[in-house]
């Protein structure tokens, strides 16, 4: 019985979703663009037939995430990630047995890419080069500009796992993403002419998640070492159109930076836990900068996962995601890779019976929490849990039993995941039109793909959620809980504001869902415009 098969069935025992309160305003979703099939699949380990269109095999769409997103006036630029679900399963969870079902395929070491390119590790065998797109009333693929620029630029694009971060300042659009060899590649475009300006490899860094423009500067949160194993940093861009790859380090952090926000004259960074966090500083946390402008001065941790999570092993698997300044408060949310805490517990405390293994899976799952704080880092610091739990299960190794232990917090508005136990990521937070929007990942749809034993989930709950806080004094309202019109969109990976409205970059890794004639939506990334009509 392995963690991704026989044990996944018990996840539903974590609870049932609470019926969400709908938003008072009217919201309209408009699909602006979607990934198209780009490969033909004829079976795990088989060569890829020509196409599409596919005379042999079936059409496959590899590009799955709008992984980096930024707006420049009327233009929206974004970078993609391909087969990101497979890359996470292989590199982060260590699940590298090929899998194929009606929704997606992950070939890992059996892929034609891995077999033909020894530099590609089996865990990342489903990697494909990312793409750069710009929307300006219509979609244009700018990836060919990179490939055509030089052999070095083309090699950088091929070696990039995905363009995970995007930002812009002073007419320059930047994309950054981790590479196959644990470095960081950065690509630059001219926002006015859309001309490709070049690329560079930043060898001292290995990951990037977020750019942030604040007080006339552009910042980038990064990780050091593979998947941030050696810590993190915040960089300030010092470039221009002629020299777009100049960065200064303005923070050295013990864990990789995830998201950034500007609040009360300072930067705040959320982090993911280090691989083996042996101090609170290496746990997922919220870090506060000195007042701007910044040098490489000391940052202060104002909150960490150990202040809430009671199980010593489970807290080491936390990540923090979206963070935003709203109405005098700093808001942030947590992220929990499905079954990651279970695997850590299994490796440390293997169980002897099927019943004990099922219990271990059930009690190690966590849904996303939502927090806020003000006067952070001062004697008047105040932190509130908005959505979370007042008690959590803790494993007792000496008795091999589980107990419920108070977290020390009482949620102001409701349970984790906005009442949905499958809302495992708070992926983004963005302020638009005097409202705070919170975007999630919801993994309920893929439970039936993980295990034949899994009970069916409720189709009404499939797809990513978008919630809004209408004010700092009100609970969140549901804008949408079904993937913005496509329940295969399991995540809203990115949001950027445009006045009262939003652009949404979706995450949808269902790479075999490409038949427009069937009753199931299609897989692949989507760019969506969300228009708000005030009631």
Residue, then its C-alpha position, 0 to 999 in steps of 0.5 A: x500500500x503506497x502513499x499515492x494509491x491505497x492510502x489516498x482514499x482516506x483523505x476525504x475523511x478529513x471533512x466535508x466542504x462548507x457551503x461558501x457565502x457568494x460574493x455580493x457583486x457580479x463577476x464575469x469570466x472571459x477566456x483570453x487564451x488557452x494552451x493548445x495541444x503541442x505533442x502526440x502521445x502513443x504510450x508511456x516510453x514510446x516515441x512521440x508521433x508527428x503532430x498534432x494533428x495526430x495520425x497516431x496516438x492522441x493529442x497532448x498539451x504539455x504547457x500547464x501553468x501560467x507560472x509568471x504573470x505581469x501587466x504593462x499598461x494594456x499588455x499582459x506578459x506571462x511565462x509558462x511551465x510544462x507538466x508541472x504536476x509531474x515535475x512536482x511529483x517527481x522532484x518534490x515527492x519522489x514518486x517517479x513510477x510512470x502513471x497514465x490515466x484519462x486526465x494526464x500522463x507522467x512518464x518520468x525516466x521513461x519519457x523520450x526526452x529523458x531517454x535521449x538527453x542524459x542531462x535530464x534526471x528521471x524525476x524531471x523527464x516530463x520537462x518541456x521548454x517553457x514559453x513566453x506570451x504577451x496579450x495585447x488584444x490578442x495572444x502572441x507567442x514570443x518564445x521563438x524570439x529567444x530561440x532565434x537570438x543565439x544558441x546560448x539563449x536557446x539552450x537557456x530556454x531548453x534548460x529552464x524548468x519553467x518561467x516561475x516569476x515575471x515582473x516589469x519596471x522602466x519598460x523592461x519585462x523580466x522572467x526568471x525560472x529554475x533550471x535543470x542544474x540548480x541555477x536560475x535563468x533570467x530572460x528580458x524583453x523590451x515592453x515597448x517594442x516587444x524585442x527580446x533583450x537577452x538572457x543570463x544565468x545567475x549561478x548563485x541562485x536556483x529558484x524564483x517565485x515572485x517579482x514585486x515593484x515597490x517605491x520605484x524599485x523591482x525586487x525578486x525573491x529567490x532560493x539558493x540551492x536545489x529547491x531552496x535547500x540552502x536558503x533564500x534571498x531578496x534581490x533588487x533589480x538595478x538594470x535597464x534596457x541596455x544592461x537588464x541583468x544587474x541585481x543587488x542582494x538586499x536580503x539573506x534569508x535562511x529559507x527560500x522566498x516565496x512571495x513579496x509584499x510592500x506594507x508600512x514602508x517595508x518589504x515582507x517576504x513569505x518563505x517555504x520551510x528548508x529541507x531539514x529545518x532545525x531552527x524556527x528561522x528555517x520554517x515557513x515564515x513571514x519576514x520583515x525588512x528594514x525600512x526602504x530603501x534597502x541594503x543587505x541589512x538584517x530582516x526579522x521573522x515575525x511569524x513562523x509555522x511552529x507558532x501554529x502547527x503542533x506536530x513537529x514533523x508536519x510543521x517542517x513541510x509547510x510553505x507560505x504563499x500569497x501575501x498582500x497589504x490590505x486596509x492596514x493589515x498584512x494578509x498571508x496564507x499557507x501552502x501544503x503539497x498534497x501528501x508531502x507531510x504523509x511521506x515525511x511521517x511514513x519515512x520517520x514513523x513507518x506503520x505496521x497495519x493498514x488501519x494505522x497507515x490510513x490514520x497516518x494519511x488522514x491526520x497528516x493532511x492540512x488545508x490552507x490557513x489565512x492570517x493577518x497581522x499589524x504593527x508587525x515586529x513591534x511591541x504592539x504586534x497583533x496577529x489573527x488567524x482568519x481561517x484555520x483550526x483551534x486544534x490539530x492532530x499530533x503523533x506520539x512516537x512513544x505510544x504510537x498514537x495520535x492526540x488532538x492538541x490546541x493550536x492556541x488560536x481561534x479562527x475568526x471566520x472559519x475552518x482551513x481552506x475556507x471550509x474546503x479540506x482540499x483547498x491546500x494552497x493560498x497561491x496568490x493574494x491581490x488587491x483590486x478595487x479596494x478589495x482583497x482577492x485570495x486564490x487557491x489550489x483545490x486538489x479534489x479533482x485529482x483524488x480519483x486519479x491518485x487512487x482507485x479506492x478513493x471515494x468520489x469527490x463532489x463535482x460541485x467543488x472541483x476547481x480552484x477557488x477565488x475569494x474576496x474580502x470586501x473589507x478588513x471587517x468582513x469575512x471572505x465571500x466566494x467569487x467562484x469555486x469551480x476553476x473560473x469556468x473549467x473545473x480542470x483548472x485546479x489552481x489560480x496560479x497568478x493574479x494581476x489587478x487592472x483597476x477593479x478587475x483582474x487577470x487570472x493565470x490558471x494552473x491546469x496539468x490535465x495534459x491528456x484532456x484535449x478532445x473538444x468533442x467530449x463532455x470534459x473540459x480541456x487541459x492546459x493553461x488559461x489566461x482569464x479576464x475577470x470583470x467586476x460589476x458592483x451591485 
